[in-house]
């Protein structure tokens, strides 16, 4: 039986359409696991977890983006991309004039890494949010992210819902592998 593919759609705003003149962004995210633990990026400011990864630059392939982002955020090299797990599409209203929607597609890949021994190269906002690569038990990551989602925090990061839903998918479909 083929593995179940991840596919989630998230509508960030009730008026966000699915179709229309869109600003599109593509991102790649790494799922790196050892037993029931995942290598994730912890934010010391938000107290939540996200998968290593980020936006695709012009001319980059998805695997190139994945390798670059894991090296920047985790200080490790991707040694093997095992398989494409699936995608999450997020719809929102655009900030830019002349567009009807903002659509972001995140592609998730299971992969393996080398030992971490390279320096991190975090963007300014990632430094400001206290991004730190950590090995975390999937249940602990879910608990922390759900606490953030259920808090009265007025500025919950948009990634927290997405990553929580992906964690739930992993727990249901991959923890038995």
Backbone bond lengths (Angstrom), bond angles and torsions (degrees), N, CA, C in turn:
res aa  C-N    CA-C-N  psi(-1)  N-CA   C-N-CA  omega(-1)  CA-C   N-CA-C  phi
1 X - - - 1.456 - - 1.534 109.05 -
2 X 1.340 118.52 127.95 1.459 120.32 -179.44 1.528 111.25 -65.36
3 X 1.329 115.29 151.74 1.463 120.79 179.46 1.522 110.01 -66.07
4 X 1.316 115.37 143.81 1.465 121.09 177.99 1.524 108.92 -69.53
5 X 1.328 116.20 134.08 1.459 121.57 178.91 1.524 110.29 -91.30
6 X 1.303 113.88 141.21 1.450 122.21 174.53 1.524 108.35 -75.04
7 X 1.321 117.20 129.16 1.460 121.17 170.27 1.522 107.54 -152.04
8 X 1.313 115.36 114.96 1.460 121.61 -178.04 1.525 107.87 -132.53
9 X 1.330 116.43 138.63 1.463 121.74 171.56 1.523 107.81 -115.56
10 X 1.322 115.89 134.26 1.462 122.00 179.91 1.522 107.80 -125.63
11 X 1.311 116.16 127.44 1.464 121.94 177.30 1.521 108.02 -104.71
12 X 1.320 116.72 110.13 1.463 122.39 -175.07 1.531 112.88 -76.11
13 X 1.304 116.89 -22.84 1.468 121.38 -177.97 1.523 107.33 -137.31
14 X 1.338 117.90 138.42 1.469 119.13 -177.23 1.526 114.00 -61.59
15 X 1.325 117.85 -23.71 1.462 121.05 -179.70 1.527 113.18 -95.40
16 X 1.317 117.46 3.50 1.468 120.00 -179.03 1.526 109.66 -72.24
17 X 1.337 117.20 120.77 1.466 119.77 178.73 1.528 110.97 -78.95
18 X 1.317 115.59 165.59 1.471 120.52 175.01 1.515 110.99 -86.19
19 X 1.310 115.91 -31.03 1.462 121.10 -174.67 1.517 109.99 -125.53
20 X 1.308 115.16 163.45 1.453 121.48 179.27 1.516 109.54 132.01
21 X 1.322 115.45 -178.03 1.462 121.69 179.66 1.527 107.79 -67.48
22 X 1.340 115.83 112.45 1.467 120.15 -168.74 1.517 113.13 -120.11
23 X 1.312 114.11 147.24 1.456 121.79 162.70 1.518 104.41 -88.81
24 X 1.324 116.10 125.75 1.459 119.25 -177.09 1.519 110.02 -117.28
25 X 1.307 114.79 139.82 1.456 121.50 175.83 1.515 107.44 -130.38
26 X 1.322 115.63 140.00 1.457 120.78 175.99 1.522 108.82 -117.11
27 X 1.322 115.06 139.70 1.459 121.44 177.82 1.523 108.52 -136.02
28 X 1.315 115.01 156.71 1.458 121.51 178.42 1.518 107.60 -124.67
29 X 1.331 116.29 138.71 1.463 121.39 -177.31 1.526 109.57 -130.38
30 X 1.319 115.40 140.13 1.464 121.85 -177.02 1.521 110.83 -100.22
31 X 1.315 115.31 132.59 1.459 121.21 170.72 1.521 105.48 -108.17
32 X 1.325 114.43 109.23 1.461 122.24 -176.37 1.520 106.24 -118.28
33 X 1.330 116.55 119.25 1.460 118.02 -175.31 1.515 112.06 -133.18
34 X 1.304 112.59 153.60 1.460 122.58 173.14 1.524 105.39 -141.11
35 X 1.319 116.27 112.51 1.453 123.22 -172.61 1.535 109.00 57.09
36 X 1.320 117.41 -123.63 1.466 120.49 -178.13 1.531 111.21 -100.64
37 X 1.322 116.27 18.19 1.464 120.65 -179.42 1.525 109.58 -112.47
38 X 1.316 114.36 148.98 1.461 121.80 -179.87 1.519 109.12 -122.67
39 X 1.324 116.33 145.23 1.456 120.28 170.86 1.526 106.44 -86.27
40 X 1.329 115.07 113.72 1.460 120.48 -177.27 1.519 109.52 -129.94
41 X 1.302 115.36 169.01 1.453 122.15 176.88 1.523 107.24 -101.34
42 X 1.330 115.47 119.39 1.462 121.70 179.32 1.524 108.54 -98.28
43 X 1.333 116.09 134.76 1.458 121.34 175.18 1.523 108.36 -99.70
44 X 1.329 116.39 116.34 1.465 120.11 179.25 1.528 111.36 -71.05
45 X 1.312 117.84 -17.57 1.467 121.96 177.76 1.526 110.62 -83.98
46 X 1.330 117.18 -47.29 1.469 121.29 -176.87 1.521 113.56 -90.53
47 X 1.331 117.79 -16.02 1.472 122.94 -176.48 1.520 111.91 59.79
48 X 1.332 116.33 38.90 1.461 120.35 177.52 1.522 109.78 -130.51
49 X 1.327 114.50 172.83 1.459 121.87 -177.15 1.524 110.19 -121.45
50 X 1.326 115.57 142.77 1.457 121.63 174.21 1.521 108.69 -137.28
51 X 1.318 115.71 157.51 1.455 120.45 178.08 1.521 109.54 -77.33
52 X 1.335 117.95 144.58 1.459 119.61 175.73 1.524 109.76 -61.12
53 X 1.310 115.65 138.24 1.454 119.28 178.92 1.504 111.15 152.53
54 X 1.321 114.74 178.13 1.444 119.02 179.76 1.512 111.88 176.88
55 X 1.314 114.00 -167.00 1.454 121.70 -171.49 1.513 114.68 -70.57
56 X 1.311 113.06 145.76 1.466 122.67 178.64 1.525 108.55 -81.36
57 X 1.318 115.80 129.90 1.466 121.22 177.35 1.525 109.47 -88.17
58 X 1.343 116.00 156.43 1.469 120.69 177.70 1.522 110.27 -53.64
59 X 1.329 115.77 132.63 1.450 121.38 177.30 1.515 115.25 84.06
60 X 1.321 117.81 -6.92 1.463 121.26 -179.98 1.521 110.77 -87.90
61 X 1.309 116.29 141.83 1.465 120.49 170.63 1.529 107.75 -82.35
62 X 1.323 116.53 165.08 1.465 119.50 177.28 1.530 111.56 -60.28
63 X 1.345 119.94 -45.46 1.469 119.11 177.29 1.538 113.09 -61.56
64 X 1.334 117.67 -36.49 1.466 120.02 177.48 1.525 110.61 -64.24
65 X 1.324 116.19 -42.31 1.461 120.35 178.33 1.520 110.25 -62.37
66 X 1.319 116.51 -45.02 1.464 121.44 -179.93 1.530 110.58 -58.22
67 X 1.310 116.62 -48.29 1.473 120.61 -179.16 1.535 111.40 -62.80
68 X 1.320 116.75 -44.05 1.469 120.53 -179.73 1.519 111.39 -62.69
69 X 1.327 116.49 -46.85 1.461 120.37 -176.84 1.532 112.46 -66.15
70 X 1.330 117.50 -40.79 1.471 120.01 178.70 1.528 109.79 -64.48
71 X 1.312 116.84 -39.85 1.462 119.68 178.62 1.529 110.48 -65.48
72 X 1.336 117.47 -44.12 1.466 120.75 -178.96 1.523 112.08 -65.57
73 X 1.332 117.24 -45.19 1.465 120.99 -171.93 1.525 114.25 -89.72
74 X 1.344 117.39 -25.00 1.471 120.42 -175.60 1.522 113.23 -117.45
75 X 1.321 118.19 -13.46 1.450 120.48 -176.79 1.514 112.93 68.58
76 X 1.320 117.15 29.13 1.464 122.07 -178.10 1.520 109.71 -132.57
77 X 1.316 115.54 156.87 1.461 121.37 177.16 1.519 109.80 -100.71
78 X 1.326 116.06 136.27 1.466 120.52 173.78 1.523 106.68 -73.62
79 X 1.328 116.24 121.31 1.467 120.67 179.87 1.520 111.96 -96.73
80 X 1.333 116.00 -23.27 1.471 119.29 -178.69 1.522 109.59 -157.23
81 X 1.324 115.65 130.07 1.463 120.88 170.53 1.518 105.54 -97.27
82 X 1.335 115.83 110.34 1.466 120.69 -173.46 1.520 112.43 -74.67
83 X 1.332 115.34 -51.79 1.463 117.76 179.93 1.519 110.62 -169.01
84 X 1.317 113.47 157.62 1.460 122.25 174.30 1.520 107.19 -76.72
85 X 1.324 116.23 125.05 1.460 120.35 -179.05 1.523 111.65 -90.11
86 X 1.325 117.15 -35.27 1.457 120.36 -179.50 1.516 111.29 149.75
87 X 1.332 115.73 -164.14 1.457 119.46 -174.18 1.521 112.14 -141.77
88 X 1.324 113.12 159.56 1.459 122.70 173.74 1.521 106.22 -125.87
89 X 1.336 116.16 129.31 1.463 120.98 177.34 1.519 107.79 -112.30
90 X 1.333 115.26 125.98 1.462 121.44 178.95 1.525 109.00 -112.41
91 X 1.328 115.64 132.53 1.462 122.64 179.97 1.525 108.48 -113.24
92 X 1.316 116.44 138.03 1.456 120.67 178.19 1.523 108.45 -152.28
93 X 1.313 115.58 168.99 1.460 120.12 172.70 1.524 107.73 -76.46
94 X 1.330 117.85 142.52 1.466 119.93 -178.29 1.529 111.29 -80.55
95 X 1.323 115.11 153.19 1.466 120.33 172.18 1.522 110.31 -84.10
96 X 1.321 116.72 -27.75 1.454 122.37 -176.34 1.523 111.18 -81.50
97 X 1.320 116.68 143.86 1.463 121.74 176.65 1.523 109.94 -72.69
98 X 1.332 115.86 153.00 1.448 121.26 175.31 1.518 114.46 87.93
99 X 1.317 117.11 2.55 1.466 121.04 179.48 1.521 109.52 -121.94
100 X 1.329 115.29 152.29 1.461 120.29 179.47 1.523 112.53 -97.21
101 X 1.334 116.61 -24.19 1.457 118.39 179.74 1.516 112.17 -156.68
102 X 1.320 113.69 160.32 1.458 123.01 171.39 1.521 106.07 -111.07
103 X 1.329 115.72 126.63 1.469 119.76 -179.71 1.525 108.44 -126.19
104 X 1.324 115.21 122.70 1.458 120.04 177.17 1.516 109.49 -116.97
105 X 1.318 115.66 127.40 1.458 121.66 177.09 1.516 108.39 -111.22
106 X 1.331 115.74 122.95 1.463 122.30 175.99 1.517 108.36 -106.85
107 X 1.329 115.77 126.22 1.461 122.59 178.99 1.530 108.33 -102.57
108 X 1.321 116.10 128.21 1.468 121.74 -176.91 1.522 110.48 -107.78
109 X 1.333 115.05 131.53 1.462 121.92 179.68 1.522 110.47 -127.18
110 X 1.333 116.06 135.55 1.458 121.10 169.03 1.518 106.95 -77.42
111 X 1.309 117.51 132.49 1.453 119.02 179.26 1.519 111.76 -150.32
112 X 1.312 114.69 168.01 1.459 122.83 177.00 1.519 108.06 -116.56
113 X 1.336 114.79 153.08 1.461 120.01 -178.03 1.524 110.77 -129.09
114 X 1.330 114.42 164.44 1.458 121.52 171.34 1.528 107.71 -79.97
115 X 1.309 115.38 173.72 1.464 118.88 172.79 1.526 108.36 -59.54
116 X 1.328 115.73 144.01 1.465 119.15 178.22 1.528 109.18 -76.47
117 X 1.293 117.10 122.28 1.460 119.82 176.74 1.521 112.74 -152.70
118 X 1.303 117.16 5.62 1.455 120.97 -179.75 1.529 108.97 -100.80
119 X 1.320 117.60 153.28 1.464 119.37 177.84 1.532 110.91 -67.95
120 X 1.323 115.39 151.07 1.465 120.88 175.57 1.529 108.51 -77.40
121 X 1.326 115.37 151.20 1.467 121.60 175.58 1.522 107.26 -129.96
122 X 1.328 115.21 77.20 1.460 120.79 -175.54 1.516 111.08 -86.22
123 X 1.338 115.47 144.19 1.459 120.96 171.91 1.523 108.28 -67.16
124 X 1.324 115.97 164.15 1.464 120.47 -178.17 1.532 111.67 -57.71
125 X 1.336 117.71 -44.44 1.464 119.53 -178.97 1.526 110.95 -66.66
126 X 1.336 117.53 -33.06 1.466 120.87 178.48 1.531 110.29 -67.48
127 X 1.319 116.79 -38.70 1.468 120.86 175.49 1.520 110.38 -64.77
128 X 1.329 115.90 -43.89 1.464 121.24 -179.34 1.530 111.44 -60.86
129 X 1.340 116.81 -34.85 1.464 121.36 -179.82 1.529 112.71 -86.78
130 X 1.322 116.95 3.34 1.457 120.89 176.58 1.518 113.90 67.08
131 X 1.328 117.37 39.00 1.468 120.85 -179.32 1.528 110.07 -63.52
132 X 1.328 114.73 128.59 1.459 122.36 -179.57 1.521 109.05 -139.75
133 X 1.342 118.95 127.32 1.466 119.50 176.25 1.531 109.88 -74.60
134 X 1.333 116.15 130.75 1.469 121.51 -179.35 1.526 109.77 -142.51
135 X 1.333 115.38 149.52 1.462 120.83 169.52 1.519 106.34 -87.56
136 X 1.323 116.57 127.34 1.462 120.59 -175.29 1.524 109.64 -136.99
137 X 1.316 115.17 143.67 1.462 121.13 173.26 1.526 108.11 -67.46
138 X 1.307 116.89 138.54 1.464 121.07 -176.41 1.529 111.91 -57.13
139 X 1.333 117.40 -38.58 1.471 120.10 179.91 1.524 111.25 -66.83
140 X 1.329 117.66 -37.42 1.466 120.81 177.93 1.529 111.09 -66.54
141 X 1.331 116.65 -40.04 1.469 120.17 177.91 1.526 110.51 -65.08
142 X 1.326 116.52 -43.43 1.471 120.17 177.88 1.525 110.95 -61.43
143 X 1.312 116.56 -44.81 1.471 120.90 -178.88 1.532 110.55 -61.24
144 X 1.328 116.98 -45.38 1.466 120.80 -179.67 1.528 111.30 -64.16
145 X 1.332 117.07 -45.46 1.466 119.90 -178.88 1.519 111.67 -66.39
146 X 1.320 117.14 -39.75 1.473 119.42 177.96 1.524 111.03 -64.51
147 X 1.323 117.03 -36.71 1.468 120.09 177.60 1.528 110.26 -62.14
148 X 1.328 116.94 -40.56 1.469 120.36 177.46 1.526 109.97 -65.24
149 X 1.339 117.13 -45.77 1.468 120.54 -178.94 1.525 112.08 -63.45
150 X 1.330 117.40 -32.18 1.466 121.61 -178.68 1.520 112.96 -90.95
151 X 1.316 117.54 0.58 1.464 120.90 -177.89 1.526 110.67 -80.68
152 X 1.290 114.25 173.32 1.467 120.69 176.17 1.532 110.53 -93.57
153 X 1.316 115.52 10.67 1.455 122.04 178.42 1.525 108.18 -56.66
154 X 1.312 117.53 124.67 1.469 120.51 -173.39 1.526 113.23 -79.02
155 X 1.301 117.37 -17.91 1.458 119.56 -174.96 1.529 110.74 -123.78
156 X 1.321 116.55 59.29 1.464 121.53 179.62 1.526 108.36 -67.02
157 X 1.329 117.74 128.85 1.468 119.05 179.19 1.525 111.42 -58.59
158 X 1.323 115.79 142.03 1.467 120.05 -179.44 1.518 111.51 -62.60
159 X 1.325 117.10 -28.87 1.467 119.12 -177.73 1.517 113.07 -71.37
160 X 1.327 118.98 -19.22 1.465 119.97 -173.28 1.523 111.53 -63.30
161 X 1.326 118.08 -43.39 1.469 119.80 177.62 1.523 110.66 -64.39
162 X 1.320 116.11 -46.27 1.468 120.19 -179.09 1.529 110.70 -58.25
163 X 1.316 116.67 -50.13 1.459 120.03 -176.22 1.527 111.98 -68.48
164 X 1.321 117.21 -32.60 1.467 120.18 176.66 1.518 110.13 -65.03
165 X 1.310 116.71 -42.24 1.470 119.55 179.32 1.525 111.50 -66.99
166 X 1.314 117.48 -35.57 1.464 120.10 176.52 1.531 109.98 -69.17
167 X 1.322 117.63 -40.66 1.471 120.49 175.68 1.526 111.00 -58.21
168 X 1.331 116.97 -41.94 1.472 120.58 178.15 1.525 110.76 -62.61
169 X 1.323 116.89 -40.78 1.466 121.13 177.34 1.532 110.11 -61.96
170 X 1.317 116.53 -46.38 1.469 120.98 -179.85 1.523 110.32 -60.85
171 X 1.317 116.37 -46.06 1.468 119.40 -179.58 1.525 110.70 -59.38
172 X 1.314 116.67 -40.85 1.460 120.50 -177.14 1.528 112.69 -75.84
173 X 1.320 117.92 -37.21 1.466 120.17 -169.76 1.525 115.94 -111.53
174 X 1.334 118.28 -17.97 1.461 118.42 -174.08 1.520 115.19 -118.03
175 X 1.308 118.99 -16.59 1.463 119.07 -175.12 1.516 112.33 -70.50
176 X 1.315 118.08 -11.33 1.469 121.11 178.25 1.526 111.85 -89.62
177 X 1.349 116.66 -10.68 1.483 120.36 -178.37 1.517 110.99 -64.60
